[in-house]
């Protein structure tokens, strides 16, 4: 098999695409498939838009007959995997200015990547439809391959004693959790409005992640009377412990191409609720998928689960079973099929 070159400008394991790239590389190593990973060598003092343009220029200039599997917007991919979704959609949701040079560069390279790639891997049907709607790409060129995670055995015995001591969690208190950074797009404002509408009272909510404007969300929690219900933990290294003690994972995202946190929460037997704007919502029962982030009627569904332990346990167990269908091994197997189609 021809050597594969995996492309992602950012080397730091700071996002879903970078984590996926590391997992993909590890799986290819296990399968003894020859590959290399190409990151950007450009210094951070350069403007972001210039780094993106130069990385594209440098990468494509030395391509020759190399096979590029790109997780970044470049103008010369053989396969383009859309970890970042469709930037035009992202801009419309975030109300970002298209006059910003970085966004203009992204839009130019995004269109070139979609049009020039031999195959596009969309990480959800939502993203596939976005690509078709925005750029008019032939649907037959796009393959949907859902993300996968490494299923792991996790020693969960100490999770509750440790966290209950730190946060004074009651023995029978229900736990609702959110994990993610960049609170606006991930829907923390809506998360707070939803839990403020719950009639069930004996719960504690944890919001785990990094946010520059954290004080704004803390103020909103106080305005909604949630100061004794919600804990903003900031970034945590022990996120898995929170998944372990959690009953419901609520993720009212405005736009997420997939959202691996959904799989993570399911792996730790959480009932999971998200939106149609989150790709991973496609693997959930429809009753747990909100039409939009501010669909506050979902509070009734959550109340129903919190008041019915048997139903809640059923959903948690079902999610634990379902997530076993979404492994990184299965993802790599399906990805290699697409690669083989093009190489051979």
ZIKA-V903868 format. One record per residue. N is the residue number from 0. RES is the residue in one letter. PSI is psi in degrees with one decimal (999 if undefined). OMEGA is omega in whole degrees, 0 to 359 (999 if undefined). Layout:
n:N res:RES psi:PSI omega:OMEGA
n:N res:RES psi:PSI omega:OMEGA
This chain:
n:0 res:X psi:139.4 omega:179
n:1 res:X psi:144.2 omega:179
n:2 res:X psi:137.7 omega:179
n:3 res:X psi:140.4 omega:174
n:4 res:X psi:116.3 omega:180
n:5 res:X psi:126.0 omega:189
n:6 res:X psi:124.8 omega:169
n:7 res:X psi:120.8 omega:185
n:8 res:X psi:-47.9 omega:184
n:9 res:X psi:129.2 omega:181
n:10 res:X psi:-30.8 omega:184
n:11 res:X psi:136.1 omega:180
n:12 res:X psi:69.3 omega:187
n:13 res:X psi:-5.7 omega:184
n:14 res:X psi:176.1 omega:183
n:15 res:X psi:-40.3 omega:181
n:16 res:X psi:-41.6 omega:180
n:17 res:X psi:-40.0 omega:178
n:18 res:X psi:-41.2 omega:179
n:19 res:X psi:-43.4 omega:180
n:20 res:X psi:-42.9 omega:179
n:21 res:X psi:-41.5 omega:179
n:22 res:X psi:-42.5 omega:179
n:23 res:X psi:-46.0 omega:179
n:24 res:X psi:-42.1 omega:180
n:25 res:X psi:-40.8 omega:179
n:26 res:X psi:-39.6 omega:177
n:27 res:X psi:-36.7 omega:177
n:28 res:X psi:-45.1 omega:179
n:29 res:X psi:-37.6 omega:181
n:30 res:X psi:1.9 omega:180
n:31 res:X psi:41.5 omega:176
n:32 res:X psi:123.4 omega:184
n:33 res:X psi:125.3 omega:180
n:34 res:X psi:163.1 omega:175
n:35 res:X psi:154.7 omega:179
n:36 res:X psi:128.5 omega:180
n:37 res:X psi:119.3 omega:175
n:38 res:X psi:167.3 omega:178
n:39 res:X psi:130.6 omega:176
n:40 res:X psi:3.9 omega:190
n:41 res:X psi:142.3 omega:182
n:42 res:X psi:149.8 omega:184
n:43 res:X psi:-16.8 omega:182
n:44 res:X psi:-15.3 omega:176
n:45 res:X psi:148.2 omega:176
n:46 res:X psi:144.8 omega:184
n:47 res:X psi:-42.5 omega:182
n:48 res:X psi:-34.8 omega:180
n:49 res:X psi:-38.6 omega:177
n:50 res:X psi:-41.3 omega:181
n:51 res:X psi:-45.3 omega:179
n:52 res:X psi:-44.9 omega:181
n:53 res:X psi:-37.8 omega:178
n:54 res:X psi:-42.1 omega:177
n:55 res:X psi:-45.8 omega:181
n:56 res:X psi:-48.5 omega:182
n:57 res:X psi:-41.8 omega:183
n:58 res:X psi:-44.3 omega:183
n:59 res:X psi:-29.3 omega:180
n:60 res:X psi:-35.4 omega:183
n:61 res:X psi:15.5 omega:183
n:62 res:X psi:-52.2 omega:184
n:63 res:X psi:-119.6 omega:181
n:64 res:X psi:18.2 omega:179
n:65 res:X psi:152.1 omega:178
n:66 res:X psi:113.6 omega:184
n:67 res:X psi:118.6 omega:170
n:68 res:X psi:103.3 omega:190
n:69 res:X psi:134.1 omega:172
n:70 res:X psi:12.6 omega:180
n:71 res:X psi:160.1 omega:178
n:72 res:X psi:102.4 omega:174
n:73 res:X psi:162.2 omega:187
n:74 res:X psi:5.4 omega:184
n:75 res:X psi:41.2 omega:181
n:76 res:X psi:149.1 omega:167
n:77 res:X psi:-45.6 omega:172
n:78 res:X psi:134.1 omega:177
n:79 res:X psi:118.1 omega:177
n:80 res:X psi:125.7 omega:193
n:81 res:X psi:59.3 omega:180
n:82 res:X psi:-30.2 omega:183
n:83 res:X psi:4.7 omega:180
n:84 res:X psi:-151.3 omega:180
n:85 res:X psi:117.7 omega:188
n:86 res:X psi:-32.7 omega:178
n:87 res:X psi:-38.8 omega:178
n:88 res:X psi:-44.9 omega:179
n:89 res:X psi:-44.8 omega:181
n:90 res:X psi:-39.2 omega:181
n:91 res:X psi:-32.7 omega:180
n:92 res:X psi:-41.3 omega:183
n:93 res:X psi:-7.9 omega:184
n:94 res:X psi:38.7 omega:178
n:95 res:X psi:150.5 omega:181
n:96 res:X psi:126.8 omega:178
n:97 res:X psi:-8.4 omega:178
n:98 res:X psi:-15.8 omega:174
n:99 res:X psi:125.4 omega:185
n:100 res:X psi:-32.8 omega:179
n:101 res:X psi:-44.6 omega:180
n:102 res:X psi:-35.9 omega:178
n:103 res:X psi:-41.2 omega:178
n:104 res:X psi:-45.5 omega:178
n:105 res:X psi:-44.2 omega:182
n:106 res:X psi:-40.1 omega:178
n:107 res:X psi:-49.0 omega:183
n:108 res:X psi:-34.6 omega:179
n:109 res:X psi:-48.3 omega:181
n:110 res:X psi:-40.5 omega:178
n:111 res:X psi:-41.3 omega:180
n:112 res:X psi:-45.6 omega:181
n:113 res:X psi:-41.2 omega:185
n:114 res:X psi:-32.1 omega:186
n:115 res:X psi:-20.3 omega:179
n:116 res:X psi:142.5 omega:176
n:117 res:X psi:-35.3 omega:175
n:118 res:X psi:148.2 omega:176
n:119 res:X psi:130.0 omega:173
n:120 res:X psi:112.9 omega:175
n:121 res:X psi:137.3 omega:185
n:122 res:X psi:6.3 omega:171
n:123 res:X psi:159.7 omega:176
n:124 res:X psi:-33.0 omega:176
n:125 res:X psi:-47.0 omega:181
n:126 res:X psi:-40.9 omega:177
n:127 res:X psi:-46.8 omega:180
n:128 res:X psi:-36.8 omega:176
n:129 res:X psi:-44.8 omega:182
n:130 res:X psi:-44.1 omega:180
n:131 res:X psi:-45.5 omega:183
n:132 res:X psi:-41.8 omega:186
n:133 res:X psi:-40.2 omega:187
n:134 res:X psi:-3.8 omega:178
n:135 res:X psi:29.5 omega:180
n:136 res:X psi:141.6 omega:178
n:137 res:X psi:122.9 omega:181
n:138 res:X psi:-29.8 omega:182
n:139 res:X psi:-14.9 omega:179
n:140 res:X psi:-11.3 omega:187
n:141 res:X psi:127.8 omega:177
n:142 res:X psi:133.2 omega:177
n:143 res:X psi:120.5 omega:174
n:144 res:X psi:112.9 omega:181
n:145 res:X psi:153.2 omega:175
n:146 res:X psi:160.6 omega:175
n:147 res:X psi:159.9 omega:178
n:148 res:X psi:162.9 omega:175
n:149 res:X psi:112.3 omega:178
n:150 res:X psi:132.2 omega:187
n:151 res:X psi:147.0 omega:170
n:152 res:X psi:131.7 omega:185
n:153 res:X psi:128.8 omega:179
n:154 res:X psi:100.8 omega:187
n:155 res:X psi:3.5 omega:187
n:156 res:X psi:-33.5 omega:185
n:157 res:X psi:-4.8 omega:186
n:158 res:X psi:-53.2 omega:183
n:159 res:X psi:-47.6 omega:179
n:160 res:X psi:-41.1 omega:182
n:161 res:X psi:-51.3 omega:185
n:162 res:X psi:-32.5 omega:178
n:163 res:X psi:-32.8 omega:177
n:164 res:X psi:-41.3 omega:182
n:165 res:X psi:-37.0 omega:188
n:166 res:X psi:7.6 omega:178
n:167 res:X psi:57.7 omega:180
n:168 res:X psi:131.5 omega:178
n:169 res:X psi:151.6 omega:185
n:170 res:X psi:-36.5 omega:182
n:171 res:X psi:9.3 omega:181
n:172 res:X psi:135.8 omega:176
n:173 res:X psi:147.8 omega:183
n:174 res:X psi:129.1 omega:175
n:175 res:X psi:132.6 omega:189
n:176 res:X psi:147.5 omega:171
n:177 res:X psi:137.2 omega:176
n:178 res:X psi:126.1 omega:177
n:179 res:X psi:153.1 omega:177
n:180 res:X psi:147.8 omega:188
n:181 res:X psi:73.2 omega:193
n:182 res:X psi:-31.6 omega:183
n:183 res:X psi:-53.1 omega:182
n:184 res:X psi:-32.7 omega:183
n:185 res:X psi:-10.5 omega:170
n:186 res:X psi:32.4 omega:180
n:187 res:X psi:-36.0 omega:177
n:188 res:X psi:-45.0 omega:180
n:189 res:X psi:-36.8 omega:176
n:190 res:X psi:-47.3 omega:181
n:191 res:X psi:-42.4 omega:179
n:192 res:X psi:-35.4 omega:180
n:193 res:X psi:-50.3 omega:184
n:194 res:X psi:-23.5 omega:176
n:195 res:X psi:-20.5 omega:181
n:196 res:X psi:-3.2 omega:182
n:197 res:X psi:138.1 omega:175
n:198 res:X psi:-30.7 omega:176
n:199 res:X psi:132.0 omega:191
n:200 res:X psi:-28.6 omega:189
n:201 res:X psi:71.6 omega:178
n:202 res:X psi:161.6 omega:171
n:203 res:X psi:139.2 omega:182
n:204 res:X psi:136.5 omega:178
n:205 res:X psi:128.4 omega:176
n:206 res:X psi:111.0 omega:189
n:207 res:X psi:122.1 omega:178
n:208 res:X psi:174.2 omega:185
n:209 res:X psi:138.5 omega:179
n:210 res:X psi:126.5 omega:181
n:211 res:X psi:-36.4 omega:183
n:212 res:X psi:43.2 omega:184
n:213 res:X psi:-38.9 omega:184
n:214 res:X psi:-31.8 omega:179
n:215 res:X psi:-39.5 omega:181
n:216 res:X psi:-33.9 omega:175
n:217 res:X psi:-39.9 omega:177
n:218 res:X psi:-42.7 omega:180
n:219 res:X psi:-41.7 omega:179
n:220 res:X psi:-40.8 omega:178
n:221 res:X psi:-43.2 omega:180
n:222 res:X psi:-31.1 omega:181
n:223 res:X psi:2.3 omega:179
n:224 res:X psi:29.1 omega:185
n:225 res:X psi:9.9 omega:187
n:226 res:X psi:-26.6 omega:179
n:227 res:X psi:1.2 omega:182
n:228 res:X psi:-29.4 omega:188
n:229 res:X psi:136.7 omega:175
n:230 res:X psi:122.1 omega:172
n:231 res:X psi:108.2 omega:187
n:232 res:X psi:-17.4 omega:191
n:233 res:X psi:-173.0 omega:178
n:234 res:X psi:141.2 omega:180
n:235 res:X psi:142.8 omega:174
n:236 res:X psi:-18.1 omega:183
n:237 res:X psi:41.7 omega:182
n:238 res:X psi:-37.3 omega:181
n:239 res:X psi:-33.1 omega:178
n:240 res:X psi:-36.3 omega:177
n:241 res:X psi:-40.3 omega:175
n:242 res:X psi:-40.6 omega:183
n:243 res:X psi:-44.9 omega:185
n:244 res:X psi:-9.4 omega:186
n:245 res:X psi:145.8 omega:174
n:246 res:X psi:-43.6 omega:183
n:247 res:X psi:130.5 omega:175
n:248 res:X psi:116.1 omega:184
n:249 res:X psi:120.0 omega:187
n:250 res:X psi:79.7 omega:184
n:251 res:X psi:61.4 omega:188
n:252 res:X psi:144.6 omega:175
n:253 res:X psi:-32.5 omega:177
n:254 res:X psi:117.2 omega:176
n:255 res:X psi:115.7 omega:183
n:256 res:X psi:-37.9 omega:172
n:257 res:X psi:-72.9 omega:181
n:258 res:X psi:78.9 omega:183
n:259 res:X psi:-20.5 omega:178
n:260 res:X psi:-25.8 omega:177
n:261 res:X psi:-47.9 omega:178
n:262 res:X psi:-40.3 omega:180
n:263 res:X psi:-45.4 omega:180
n:264 res:X psi:-38.9 omega:178
n:265 res:X psi:-38.2 omega:180
n:266 res:X psi:-33.7 omega:180
n:267 res:X psi:26.9 omega:171
n:268 res:X psi:49.3 omega:172
n:269 res:X psi:145.1 omega:160
n:270 res:X psi:136.8 omega:188
n:271 res:X psi:135.3 omega:178
n:272 res:X psi:130.4 omega:177
n:273 res:X psi:-163.2 omega:185
n:274 res:X psi:167.7 omega:175
n:275 res:X psi:-11.7 omega:178
n:276 res:X psi:2.5 omega:176
n:277 res:X psi:121.1 omega:185
n:278 res:X psi:-38.0 omega:183
n:279 res:X psi:-13.9 omega:175
n:280 res:X psi:-20.4 omega:181
n:281 res:X psi:-18.8 omega:182
n:282 res:X psi:0.5 omega:181
n:283 res:X psi:158.4 omega:171
n:284 res:X psi:141.9 omega:188
n:285 res:X psi:-29.9 omega:182
n:286 res:X psi:-19.8 omega:181
n:287 res:X psi:15.3 omega:180
n:288 res:X psi:116.5 omega:181
n:289 res:X psi:144.1 omega:179
n:290 res:X psi:-29.6 omega:180
n:291 res:X psi:162.6 omega:183
n:292 res:X psi:-32.1 omega:182
n:293 res:X psi:27.4 omega:174
n:294 res:X psi:79.9 omega:189
n:295 res:X psi:-6.2 omega:176
n:296 res:X psi:-14.4 omega:178
n:297 res:X psi:-19.3 omega:178
n:298 res:X psi:-33.3 omega:178
n:299 res:X psi:-41.2 omega:178
n:300 res:X psi:-43.1 omega:180
n:301 res:X psi:-44.0 omega:176
n:302 res:X psi:-40.8 omega:179
n:303 res:X psi:-40.6 omega:179
n:304 res:X psi:-43.2 omega:182
n:305 res:X psi:-27.4 omega:181
n:306 res:X psi:-3.7 omega:184
n:307 res:X psi:90.9 omega:183
n:308 res:X psi:-37.6 omega:181
n:309 res:X psi:-47.2 omega:179
n:310 res:X psi:-42.9 omega:179
n:311 res:X psi:-45.8 omega:180
n:312 res:X psi:-36.3 omega:177
n:313 res:X psi:-46.9 omega:181
n:314 res:X psi:-42.1 omega:179
n:315 res:X psi:-44.6 omega:180
n:316 res:X psi:-38.8 omega:179
n:317 res:X psi:-43.1 omega:179
n:318 res:X psi:-38.3 omega:177
n:319 res:X psi:-38.7 omega:178
n:320 res:X psi:-43.1 omega:183
n:321 res:X psi:-39.8 omega:186
n:322 res:X psi:-19.9 omega:179
n:323 res:X psi:-14.2 omega:176
n:324 res:X psi:-5.8 omega:186
n:325 res:X psi:67.5 omega:181
n:326 res:X psi:158.2 omega:177
n:327 res:X psi:-31.3 omega:179
n:328 res:X psi:-43.3 omega:178
n:329 res:X psi:-40.0 omega:179
n:330 res:X psi:-46.5 omega:182
n:331 res:X psi:-39.5 omega:178
n:332 res:X psi:-46.0 omega:180
n:333 res:X psi:-35.8 omega:178
n:334 res:X psi:-41.7 omega:180
n:335 res:X psi:-31.5 omega:176
n:336 res:X psi:-42.3 omega:179
n:337 res:X psi:-42.6 omega:179
n:338 res:X psi:-44.9 omega:181
n:339 res:X psi:-36.3 omega:179
n:340 res:X psi:-36.3 omega:184
n:341 res:X psi:-40.8 omega:184
n:342 res:X psi:-37.9 omega:184
n:343 res:X psi:999 omega:999
